């Protein structure tokens, strides 16, 4: 019986050990960039918004193809950093877009850069 109590005490002490990482030390807190699934609906919506907005603002024929990489940052809303595959006047191109989805759900294209 004493042996069972010693095992229970050892397990309990191990669970309370200060060497265990704190739950709040997560790298995905506000302001931290985190990789996310490029196929998630939020990413796809932000990508389509970015391509359409860029095309209209620049009076160019840019067509959305794919998101190859995506990261998100929690700010006053969400910020998406997107690596995009697009077609510009029939030519395949790569671009990087920064899209801010404000807390009220309104999107804004913060930046667009051609990578090719």
Secondary structure, DSSP 8 states (H G I E B T S, - for coil): -HHHHHHHHHHHHHHT-TTS--TT--TTSTT-EEE--TTSHHHHHHHHHHHHHHHHHHT--EEEEEEEEEEEEESSEEEEEEEEEEEETTEEEEEEEEEEEETTS-EEEEEEEE--
